[in-house]
């Protein structure tokens, strides 16, 4: 044995070792001297599996332990559980405490919910606050298991009724109806395809008709415009011709009135005056007889001139009648050229313009003659008549002194007769101009007749061909429409039958769905989740039972006699 051991050093090392081990255990056990706790009281209806020193978790974090588990002093069967929780844990007034168990080990613990952020904190109160007790998932499942089983049985019965033979027959009938409806819909679609083909053919006919109709309408529009212009020109020409002929008629009527009334009276007066002069100057000399003979020749010449006007007037009358006939022909032809084509219409307009120009020239000539020459002729005739009357009056008044002034009287009479001769010569020239103007008007009327004959030919030939083409296109269009109209009732009947079959099938399906909607909805909303939860908990229970069975198999004595194995051996 050693006699010189350093006990002081050994003692120091022993104390230091003890302190180190003590510090290690304190650190390993997370011992805190300055840690503060808050205590809470919870009243549970059942605390199966919960014991002292069980964990207390706040939002899944370990914050304390259970310090006491006892029955309530009120005798109501409640279990009072005291919780020791870190004071810094934000427990609120509406936090709920529930007894829960871990998913693998099955160890029970107390879980505290976080509560709402608006609720006040109760971790700093001096008294012991009471937390509201909640029900855990296992407790809810355990308490609701009988009801869940009953509801499951009811759901299974409803499912059996739903899947019974009667409903199976209904579903089979529905499927058969759907299959029949599908076949009818297919046939209806086939008929509708034929209908669409017919419509496509009709559309092609319409397109072809529109393509053929467009140039025809354009040509007809141009023709109508050309005809309208030609009709306007012809109407203007007819108006001008009518005015011209009316003016010429009035002028010729004035000449006719003058010839029939005034000139006849003038001739009668001259004859009476000549007879009176012949009776009174019987005793005159030979020169007076020669003078009166000259007067007789002059009167005869005047009579011949006047009689020469009669054929001209007779020629004017048929010309006027022919002009009226031509105007009537113009009016009738203007009403019959409504559908003239553009090419002949242009030629017609050109010929009408030439006719209008010729008629305008003729009318201008007649108007100039009527306005310029006829007033001069009438004035000359009136002057000559006045001179003759003055001469006759002078002869009657100066018969007594005629012997001394026979020569002067003869010269005056000769000058008067010369003036009358010149006047009638001018009248002949004027009437010749009138004849030429009427001939020109006749040529213009003939040109108009030829133009309207050409227009009539175009109307009778080309417009007829266009009308036949339009009728052929309309006949084809009518046939296509008749075909479509014949197919429409069949397609409509098929669609109607298909729609009725589909409606009956969907009504049956709708009734079945309505009859089964409430049970199916209840089963899907409540039954399926409960069955799922039951299956999950059943699997957990079976796992726990298997673990318990394995423990019993390993050490039956420990499980039955509750012999504790020592924690350590010396």
C-alpha positions in Angstrom: 0.0 0.0 0.0 1.2 3.4 -0.9 2.1 5.6 2.1 2.8 8.8 0.3 -0.4 9.4 -1.7 -1.4 13.0 -2.3 -4.9 12.9 -0.9 -5.6 16.6 -1.5 -4.9 16.3 -5.2 -7.0 13.1 -5.5 -9.8 14.9 -3.6 -9.7 17.8 -5.9 -9.8 15.6 -8.9 -12.7 13.7 -7.4 -14.6 16.9 -6.7 -14.0 18.2 -10.2 -15.0 14.9 -11.7 -18.2 14.9 -9.7 -19.0 18.5 -10.7 -18.3 17.7 -14.4 -20.6 14.7 -14.3 -23.2 16.8 -12.6 -22.9 19.5 -15.2 -23.1 16.9 -17.9 -26.3 15.5 -16.6 -27.8 19.0 -16.1 -26.9 19.9 -19.6 -28.2 16.6 -20.9 -31.4 17.1 -19.1 -31.7 20.7 -20.2 -32.0 21.9 -16.6 -32.6 25.6 -16.3 -32.6 27.4 -13.0 -34.0 30.7 -14.3 -36.8 29.1 -16.4 -40.4 30.4 -15.6 -43.6 28.4 -16.1 -47.3 29.1 -16.4 -49.9 26.7 -15.1 -53.2 25.9 -16.7 -56.2 23.8 -15.7 -58.1 21.7 -18.2 -61.3 19.6 -17.6 -61.5 16.6 -19.8 -64.3 14.0 -20.1 -61.8 11.3 -20.8 -57.9 11.1 -20.7 -57.3 7.6 -22.0 -53.5 6.9 -22.1 -52.5 10.3 -20.4 -50.3 10.3 -17.3 -48.1 12.6 -15.3 -45.0 13.9 -17.0 -46.7 13.6 -20.4 -45.7 16.1 -23.0 -47.6 19.4 -23.6 -47.2 20.6 -27.2 -48.2 24.0 -28.5 -48.7 24.0 -32.3 -46.7 20.8 -32.4 -43.7 22.1 -30.3 -42.8 20.8 -26.9 -43.5 23.6 -24.3 -44.2 21.7 -21.0 -45.5 18.7 -19.3 -48.5 17.4 -17.3 -48.0 17.9 -13.6 -51.2 16.4 -12.2 -54.1 14.2 -13.4 -57.1 13.8 -11.0 -60.8 13.5 -10.8 -62.8 16.6 -10.3 -63.9 17.4 -6.8 -67.4 18.3 -8.1 -68.2 14.6 -8.6 -69.3 15.1 -12.2 -66.9 12.5 -13.6 -64.6 15.1 -15.2 -60.8 14.7 -15.1 -58.8 17.7 -14.1 -55.4 18.0 -15.7 -52.8 20.5 -14.6 -50.4 21.7 -17.3 -47.0 23.3 -16.7 -46.1 25.3 -19.7 -43.2 27.7 -20.5 -44.5 31.2 -19.6 -43.2 32.6 -23.0 -45.7 30.4 -24.8 -48.4 32.6 -26.4 -51.4 30.9 -25.0 -54.6 32.9 -25.7 -58.1 32.9 -24.2 -59.6 30.9 -27.0 -56.9 28.3 -27.2 -58.2 24.7 -27.0 -56.5 21.8 -25.2 -57.0 18.3 -26.6 -55.6 14.8 -25.7 -53.9 13.4 -28.7 -51.5 10.6 -29.4 -48.4 10.2 -31.6 -48.9 8.3 -34.9 -46.2 5.7 -34.4 -45.7 5.1 -30.7 -49.2 5.8 -29.6 -48.0 7.9 -26.5 -50.6 10.4 -25.4 -49.9 14.1 -25.0 -51.8 17.3 -24.5 -52.0 19.6 -27.6 -52.8 23.3 -27.2 -54.0 25.2 -30.3 -52.7 28.7 -31.1 -56.1 30.4 -31.0 -57.0 33.6 -32.9 -54.6 36.5 -33.1 -57.2 38.9 -31.8 -57.8 37.0 -28.6 -55.9 38.2 -25.5 -52.9 36.4 -24.0 -53.4 34.6 -20.7 -49.8 33.4 -20.0 -49.0 36.3 -17.7 -52.0 36.0 -15.3 -51.4 35.5 -11.6 -54.2 32.9 -11.2 -54.5 29.6 -12.9 -56.5 30.0 -16.0 -58.8 27.3 -17.4 -58.4 26.2 -21.0 -61.3 24.9 -23.0 -61.1 21.2 -23.6 -61.5 19.8 -27.1 -62.0 16.4 -28.6 -59.2 14.7 -30.3 -59.5 12.8 -33.6 -59.3 9.4 -31.8 -62.0 10.5 -29.3 -64.2 11.7 -32.1 -63.7 8.5 -34.0 -64.3 6.4 -30.9 -67.4 8.2 -29.9 -68.8 8.4 -33.4 -67.8 4.8 -34.4 -71.3 3.3 -33.7 -73.0 6.1 -35.6 -70.5 5.7 -38.4 -71.1 2.0 -38.6 -74.9 2.5 -38.7 -74.5 5.1 -41.4 -72.2 2.8 -43.3 -74.7 0.0 -43.1 -77.4 2.3 -44.3 -75.2 3.5 -47.2 -74.5 -0.1 -48.1 -78.2 -0.9 -48.0 -78.9 2.1 -50.2 -76.0 1.0 -52.6 -77.5 -2.4 -52.7 -80.9 -1.0 -53.5 -79.3 1.4 -56.1 -77.5 -1.5 -57.7 -80.5 -3.9 -57.6 -81.9 -5.9 -60.4 -84.6 -3.3 -61.1 -82.2 -0.4 -61.4 -79.8 -2.6 -63.4 -82.7 -3.3 -65.8 -83.4 0.4 -66.0 -79.8 1.2 -66.7 -79.8 -1.5 -69.4 -83.0 0.0 -70.9 -81.4 3.4 -70.8 -78.3 2.1 -72.5 -80.5 0.4 -75.1 -82.4 3.6 -75.6 -79.2 5.5 -75.9 -77.9 3.0 -78.5 -81.2 3.3 -80.4 -81.1 7.1 -80.2 -77.5 7.0 -81.4 -78.6 5.0 -84.5 -81.4 7.4 -85.2 -79.1 10.3 -84.7 -76.7 8.7 -87.2 -79.5 8.2 -89.7 -80.6 11.8 -89.1 -77.1 13.0 -89.6 -76.9 11.0 -92.9 -80.2 12.5 -94.0 -78.9 15.9 -93.0 -75.7 15.2 -95.0 -77.9 14.6 -98.0 -79.8 17.7 -97.2 -76.6 19.7 -97.0 -75.5 18.2 -100.3 -78.8 19.3 -101.9 -78.4 22.7 -100.3 -74.8 22.8 -101.7 -76.2 22.0 -105.2 -78.8 24.7 -104.8 -76.1 27.1 -103.7 -74.0 26.2 -106.8 -77.1 26.8 -109.0 -77.7 30.1 -107.1 -74.0 31.1 -107.6 -74.2 30.2 -111.3 -77.4 32.1 -111.7 -75.9 35.1 -109.9 -72.8 34.9 -112.1 -75.0 34.8 -115.2 -77.4 37.4 -113.9 -74.8 40.0 -113.0 -73.7 40.8 -116.6 -77.3 40.7 -117.8 -78.3 43.1 -115.1 -75.4 45.4 -116.0 -76.2 45.2 -119.7 -79.9 45.8 -118.9 -79.0 48.8 -116.7 -76.9 50.3 -119.4 -79.6 49.6 -121.9 -82.2 51.3 -119.7 -79.9 54.3 -119.2 -79.4 54.5 -123.0 -83.1 54.1 -123.7 -83.9 56.7 -121.1 -81.5 59.1 -122.7 -82.9 58.3 -126.1 -86.4 58.7 -124.9 -85.5 62.1 -123.4 -83.9 63.1 -126.7 -86.9 61.9 -128.6 -89.3 63.6 -126.3 -87.3 66.8 -126.7 -87.3 66.3 -130.4 -91.0 65.7 -130.5 -91.6 68.8 -128.4 -89.5 70.9 -130.7 -91.0 69.4 -133.8 -94.5 69.9 -132.4 -93.7 73.5 -131.6 -92.2 74.0 -135.1 -95.1 72.4 -136.8 -97.6 74.4 -134.7 -95.7 77.6 -135.7 -95.7 76.6 -139.4 -99.4 75.6 -139.1 -100.3 79.0 -137.6 -98.3 80.8 -140.3 -99.9 78.8 -143.1 -103.3 79.3 -141.5 -102.6 83.0 -141.5 -101.6 82.9 -145.2 -104.7 80.8 -145.9 -106.9 83.2 -144.1 -105.3 86.1 -145.9 -105.7 84.3 -149.3 -109.3 83.2 -148.6 -110.6 86.4 -147.0 -108.6 89.5 -147.7 -107.1 88.5 -151.1 -110.5 87.4 -152.4 -112.1 90.5 -151.2 -109.3 92.5 -152.7 -109.7 90.8 -156.1 -113.4 91.3 -155.9 -112.8 95.0 -155.1 -110.4 95.2 -158.0 -112.8 93.6 -160.4 -115.6 95.9 -159.3 -113.3 98.9 -159.6 -112.1 97.7 -163.0 -115.7 97.3 -164.1 -116.6 100.7 -162.8 -113.6 102.3 -164.4 -114.5 100.4 -167.6 -118.0 101.8 -167.5 -116.9 105.3 -166.7 -113.9 105.6 -169.1 -115.7 104.2 -172.2 -115.4 107.5 -173.7 -111.7 108.0 -173.0 -109.0 107.9 -175.5 -107.2 104.9 -176.9 -104.4 105.4 -174.3 -106.9 105.2 -171.5 -108.3 102.0 -173.1 -104.7 100.6 -173.3 -104.2 101.7 -169.7 -107.3 99.8 -168.6 -106.3 96.8 -170.7 -103.0 96.9 -168.9 -104.9 97.0 -165.7 -106.9 93.9 -166.8 -103.7 92.1 -167.6 -102.2 93.1 -164.2 -105.3 91.8 -162.5 -105.1 88.6 -164.5 -101.5 88.1 -163.5 -102.4 88.8 -159.9 -105.1 86.2 -160.1 -102.8 83.7 -161.6 -100.3 84.4 -158.8 -102.9 83.9 -156.2 -104.2 80.7 -157.8 -100.6 79.5 -158.0 -100.6 79.5 -154.1 -103.4 76.9 -154.0 -101.3 73.9 -155.0 -98.7 74.9 -152.4 -101.3 75.0 -149.7 -102.7 71.7 -150.9 -99.2 70.2 -150.6 -98.9 71.6 -147.1 -102.0 69.8 -145.8 -100.9 66.2 -146.5 -97.4 67.1 -145.2 -99.0 68.3 -141.9 -101.1 65.1 -141.7 -98.0 63.0 -142.4 -96.1 65.0 -139.7 -98.9 64.2 -137.2 -98.8 60.5 -138.2 -95.0 60.6 -137.7 -95.4 62.2 -134.3 -97.9 59.5 -133.2 -95.5 56.8 -134.5 -92.7 58.4 -132.5 -94.8 58.4 -129.3 -95.9 54.7 -129.8 -92.3 53.6 -130.6 -90.9 55.5 -127.5 -93.2 53.4 -125.3 -92.1 50.1 -126.8 -88.3 50.5 -126.4 -88.0 49.8 -122.7 -85.7 46.8 -122.9 -83.4 47.9 -125.8 -79.8 46.7 -125.5 -76.9 49.1 -125.2 -75.3 48.6 -128.6 -78.4 49.3 -130.7 -79.4 51.9 -128.1 -76.2 53.8 -128.9 -76.9 53.6 -132.6 -80.4 54.7 -132.0 -79.2 57.6 -130.0 -76.8 58.6 -132.8 -79.5 58.4 -135.4 -81.9 60.2 -133.1 -79.3 62.9 -132.7 -78.9 63.2 -136.5 -82.7 63.4 -136.8 -82.8 66.0 -134.1 -80.1 68.0 -135.9 -81.9 67.7 -139.2 -85.3 68.5 -137.7 -83.6 71.4 -135.8 -82.2 72.7 -139.1 -85.6 72.4 -140.8 -87.4 73.9 -137.9 -84.8 76.7 -137.8 -85.4 77.3 -141.6 -89.1 77.3 -141.2 -88.9 79.5 -138.1 -86.6 81.9 -139.9 -88.9 82.0 -142.9 -91.9 82.4 -140.7 -90.2 85.1 -138.6 -88.4 87.0 -141.3 -89.9 86.4 -144.8 -93.5 85.9 -144.1 -93.9 89.3 -142.2 -92.2 91.0 -145.1 -94.4 89.3 -147.7 -97.5 90.1 -145.7 -96.3 93.7 -145.3 -95.6 93.9 -149.1 -99.0 92.4 -149.9 -100.7 94.8 -147.5 -98.8 97.8 -149.1 -99.7 96.6 -152.6 -103.3 96.3 -151.6 -103.3 99.7 -150.0 -101.7 101.1 -153.1 -104.3 99.5 -155.3 -107.1 100.8 -153.1 -105.6 104.3 -153.2 -105.2 104.0 -157.0 -108.8 102.9 -157.4 -110.0 105.8 -155.2 -107.9 108.2 -157.1 -109.2 106.9 -160.4 -112.8 107.4 -159.2 -112.1 110.9 -158.0 -110.0 112.1 -160.9 -111.9 110.7 -163.8 -112.8 114.2 -165.0 -109.2 115.3 -165.1 -107.9 112.0 -166.4 -107.4 113.3 -169.9 -104.6 115.6 -168.8 -102.9 113.2 -166.5 -103.3 109.9 -168.3 -99.6 109.5 -168.7 -98.8 110.1 -165.0 -101.6 107.8 -163.9 -100.3 105.1 -166.3 -96.8 105.4 -164.8 -98.1 105.2 -161.2 -100.2 102.1 -162.1 -97.3 100.5 -163.8 -95.0 101.1 -160.8 -97.8 99.7 -158.5 -98.1 96.6 -160.7 -94.4 96.2 -160.7 -94.4 96.2 -156.9 -97.2 93.7 -156.8 -95.3 91.5 -159.2 -92.2 91.7 -157.1 -94.2 90.9 -153.9 -95.7 87.8 -155.4 -92.3 86.7 -156.7 -90.9 87.0 -153.1 -93.9 85.0 -151.9 -93.1 82.3 -154.5 -89.5 82.2 -153.2 -90.7 82.0 -149.6 -93.1 79.1 -150.4 -90.2 77.3 -152.2 -88.1 77.6 -149.0 -91.1 76.3 -147.0 -91.3 73.3 -149.4 -87.6 72.6 -149.0 -87.9 72.8 -145.2 -90.9 70.4 -145.3 -88.9 68.0 -147.5 -86.0 68.1 -145.0 -88.4 67.4 -142.1 -89.8 64.5 -144.1 -86.3 63.1 -144.5 -85.7 63.5 -140.7 -89.0 61.7 -140.0 -88.0 58.8 -142.3 -84.6 58.5 -140.5 -86.5 58.4 -137.2 -88.7 55.7 -138.6 -85.7 53.6 -139.7 -84.1 54.1 -136.2 -87.2 52.9 -134.5 -87.5 49.9 -136.9 -83.9 48.9 -135.8 -84.9 49.3 -132.1 -88.0 47.2 -132.7 -85.8 44.5 -134.3 -83.5 44.5 -131.3 -86.4 44.2 -128.9 -88.0 41.4 -130.8 -84.8 39.3 -131.3 -82.1 39.9 -128.6 -84.4 40.7 -125.7 -86.3 37.5 -126.4 -83.1 35.5 -126.2 -82.1 37.1 -122.9 -85.6 36.4 -121.6 -85.3 32.7 -122.5 -81.9 32.5 -120.7 -83.5 34.0 -117.6 -86.4 31.6 -117.7 -84.0 28.6 -118.1 -82.0 29.7 -115.1 -85.2 30.3 -113.1 -86.5 26.8 -114.0 -83.3 25.2 -112.8 -83.5 27.3 -109.6 -87.1 26.2 -109.1 -86.2 22.5 -109.6 -83.4 22.8 -106.9 -85.8 24.5 -104.5 -88.4 21.8 -105.1 -85.9 19.0 -104.4 -84.8 20.8 -101.2 -88.5 21.3 -100.2 -89.2 17.6 -100.8 -86.3 16.5 -98.6 -87.1 18.9 -95.7 -90.2 17.1 -94.4 -88.3 13.7 -94.2 -85.3 15.3 -92.5 -87.6 17.2 -90.1 -89.5 14.0 -89.2 -86.3 12.0 -88.6 -84.9 14.8 -86.4 -88.2 15.1 -84.5 -88.3 11.3 -83.8 -84.6 11.4 -82.8 -85.3 14.3 -80.5 -88.2 12.5 -78.9 -86.2 9.3 -78.3 -83.3 11.4 -76.8 -85.8 13.3 -74.7 -87.4 10.1 -73.3 -83.9 8.6 -72.6 -82.7 11.7 -70.9 -86.0 11.9 -68.9 -85.5 8.4 -67.6 -81.8 9.1 -66.8 -82.9 12.4 -65.1 -85.5 10.6 -63.0 -83.0 7.9 -62.0 -80.4 10.6 -61.1 -83.0 12.6 -59.1 -84.1 9.4 -57.2 -80.5 8.6 -56.4 -79.1 12.0 -55.9 -80.0 12.4 -52.2 -78.5 9.0 -51.0 -75.5 9.4 -53.3 -74.9 12.9 -52.0 -75.2 11.8 -48.4 -72.9 8.8 -49.0 -70.3 11.0 -50.8 -70.4 13.8 -48.3 -70.5 11.9 -45.0 -70.2 8.1 -45.6 -67.0 8.0 -47.7 -64.9 10.3 -45.4 -66.0 8.3 -42.4 -65.3 5.0 -44.1 -61.9 6.3 -45.1 -61.2 7.5 -41.6 -62.4 4.2 -40.2 -60.2 2.2 -42.5 -57.2 4.4 -41.5 -57.9 4.0 -37.7 -58.5 0.2 -38.2 -55.1 -0.1 -39.8 -53.5 1.7 -36.9 -55.4 -0.5 -34.4 -54.3 -3.6 -36.2 -50.7 -2.4 -36.1 -50.9 -1.7 -32.4 -52.4 -5.1 -31.8 -49.6 -6.7 -33.8 -47.0 -4.8 -31.7 -48.8 -5.9 -28.5 -48.9 -9.5 -29.7 -45.2 -9.5 -30.5 -44.4 -8.0 -27.0 -46.5 -10.7 -25.4 -44.8 -13.4 -27.4 -41.4 -12.1 -26.5 -42.0 -11.7 -22.7 -45.4 -13.0 -21.5 -44.4 -12.8 -17.8 -43.5 -9.2 -18.0 -46.8 -8.3 -19.7 -48.9 -10.4 -17.3 -47.0 -10.0 -13.9 -45.8 -6.4 -14.6 -42.3 -7.1 -13.4 -40.0 -4.2 -14.1 -36.5 -4.7 -15.4 -33.9 -2.8 -13.3 -32.6 0.3 -15.0 -29.0 -0.5 -14.2 -27.0 -3.2 -12.4 -24.3 -2.5 -9.9 
